[in-house]
């Protein structure tokens, strides 16, 4: 697990996500450090989080696809209060726009030794933590040198 050199992340005490039929493929892929999201079989739009129906065409069939995990920081904030159990403040939350589709945003922690110097537009890669004792791998972003399309 990559972690910020200055922050202790005790992921064992984080809230455990409850996998549902519509999110189970995401959490299963996460265990293999794979980012898998649903793509509408009718109009090819990728969604996060998974919707019950495609908001664009109202299709109800989705194909789960693996994505590159690469993107850019679209928004960010540094949190100085203890708001996430198991994550010691200060920590940085980022919105990542994934390269596969304009507007496809995933929000997660930024874990990097240089997170204080990060800014909007910086390239990142989404990684997953090693599974915790409960079998959950959490998404997190790490700054990278460049984003490959």
C-alpha positions as CSV (number, residue, x, y, z in Angstrom):
1,X,0.0,0.0,0.0
2,X,1.4,3.4,-0.9
3,X,0.9,5.9,1.8
4,X,1.9,9.4,2.5
5,X,5.2,9.5,4.4
6,X,3.8,12.0,6.8
7,X,0.4,10.5,7.5
8,X,-0.6,7.3,9.2
9,X,-3.5,5.6,7.4
10,X,-5.0,2.9,9.6
11,X,-7.2,1.4,6.9
12,X,-8.3,-1.5,9.2
13,X,-10.6,0.9,10.9
14,X,-12.2,2.4,7.9
15,X,-15.9,1.9,7.3
16,X,-16.4,-1.2,5.2
17,X,-18.3,-0.7,2.0
18,X,-21.3,-3.0,1.5
19,X,-21.1,-4.6,-1.9
20,X,-24.5,-4.8,-3.6
21,X,-25.4,-6.5,-6.9
22,X,-24.6,-3.2,-8.7
23,X,-21.3,-2.6,-7.0
24,X,-19.9,-6.1,-6.4
25,X,-17.9,-6.2,-9.8
26,X,-16.1,-2.9,-8.7
27,X,-15.0,-4.3,-5.3
28,X,-14.1,-7.7,-6.7
29,X,-11.9,-6.1,-9.4
30,X,-10.3,-3.9,-6.8
31,X,-8.9,-6.9,-5.0
32,X,-6.8,-7.5,-8.2
33,X,-5.8,-3.7,-8.4
34,X,-8.1,-3.5,-11.4
35,X,-10.5,-0.6,-12.0
36,X,-13.7,-2.0,-13.5
37,X,-16.7,0.2,-14.2
38,X,-20.0,-0.3,-16.0
39,X,-20.5,0.8,-19.6
40,X,-23.9,1.0,-21.1
41,X,-24.3,-1.7,-23.7
42,X,-26.6,0.6,-25.8
43,X,-24.8,4.0,-25.8
44,X,-21.3,3.1,-24.6
45,X,-21.2,5.7,-21.8
46,X,-19.2,4.6,-18.7
47,X,-20.6,5.4,-15.2
48,X,-19.3,5.8,-11.7
49,X,-21.1,5.0,-9.5
50,X,-23.1,2.3,-11.2
51,X,-26.7,3.5,-12.0
52,X,-29.7,1.2,-12.1
53,X,-30.4,2.4,-15.7
54,X,-28.4,4.5,-18.1
55,X,-29.3,8.2,-17.4
56,X,-28.5,9.0,-21.1
57,X,-30.5,6.4,-23.0
58,X,-32.4,4.5,-20.2
59,X,-30.7,1.3,-21.2
60,X,-30.7,-1.4,-18.5
61,X,-27.8,-3.6,-19.6
62,X,-24.2,-2.8,-18.6
63,X,-20.9,-4.4,-19.5
64,X,-18.2,-4.2,-16.9
65,X,-14.9,-3.1,-18.5
66,X,-11.4,-2.6,-17.1
67,X,-10.0,0.9,-17.4
68,X,-6.4,2.2,-17.4
69,X,-6.6,3.7,-13.9
70,X,-5.0,6.9,-15.3
71,X,-6.4,10.4,-15.1
72,X,-5.9,14.0,-13.9
73,X,-6.9,15.8,-10.8
74,X,-10.1,17.7,-11.5
75,X,-10.7,19.0,-8.0
76,X,-9.1,18.6,-4.6
77,X,-9.2,19.6,-1.0
78,X,-7.1,19.0,2.1
79,X,-9.1,17.9,5.1
80,X,-7.8,18.9,8.6
81,X,-10.5,17.3,10.7
82,X,-10.9,13.6,11.6
83,X,-13.8,12.9,9.2
84,X,-13.0,9.4,7.9
85,X,-12.4,6.7,10.6
86,X,-9.0,5.2,10.1
87,X,-7.5,8.1,8.1
88,X,-5.5,10.6,10.2
89,X,-5.7,14.2,9.2
90,X,-4.5,16.1,7.3
91,X,-5.3,14.2,4.2
92,X,-6.1,15.2,0.6
93,X,-9.2,14.2,-1.2
94,X,-9.2,14.4,-5.0
95,X,-11.7,14.2,-7.8
96,X,-10.0,12.3,-10.7
97,X,-11.2,12.7,-14.2
98,X,-10.4,9.3,-15.9
99,X,-8.8,9.4,-19.4
100,X,-11.3,7.0,-20.9
101,X,-14.2,9.5,-20.9
102,X,-14.5,13.3,-20.4
103,X,-16.5,13.9,-17.2
104,X,-16.0,10.4,-15.7
105,X,-15.0,11.4,-12.1
106,X,-14.0,9.2,-9.2
107,X,-13.3,10.7,-5.7
108,X,-10.6,9.2,-3.5
109,X,-7.6,9.9,-1.2
110,X,-4.4,11.2,-2.7
111,X,-1.5,9.2,-1.3
112,X,1.8,10.7,-2.3
113,X,4.9,12.1,-0.6
114,X,4.2,15.3,-2.5
115,X,0.5,15.5,-2.0
116,X,0.9,19.0,-0.5
117,X,2.3,20.2,-3.8
118,X,-0.4,18.6,-6.0
119,X,-2.7,20.8,-8.0
120,X,-5.6,20.6,-10.3
121,X,-4.5,19.2,-13.7
122,X,-1.7,17.0,-12.3
123,X,-1.6,13.4,-13.7
124,X,-2.5,10.6,-11.3
125,X,-3.0,6.8,-11.3
126,X,-5.6,5.1,-9.3
127,X,-4.4,2.2,-7.2
128,X,-6.0,0.0,-4.6
129,X,-4.6,-0.8,-1.2
130,X,-3.6,-4.3,-0.2
131,X,-6.8,-6.0,1.0
132,X,-7.4,-5.3,4.7
133,X,-8.2,-8.1,7.2
134,X,-11.9,-7.8,6.1
135,X,-11.0,-8.4,2.5
136,X,-11.5,-4.8,1.2
137,X,-9.1,-3.0,-1.1
138,X,-9.7,0.8,-1.1
139,X,-9.1,3.0,-4.1
140,X,-6.5,5.8,-3.8
141,X,-4.7,8.1,-6.2
142,X,-1.0,8.5,-6.6
143,X,0.7,11.3,-8.5
144,X,2.5,10.2,-11.7
145,X,4.8,11.8,-14.2
146,X,2.4,11.7,-17.2
147,X,-1.0,10.5,-18.2
148,X,-1.1,8.1,-21.1
149,X,-4.4,8.3,-23.2
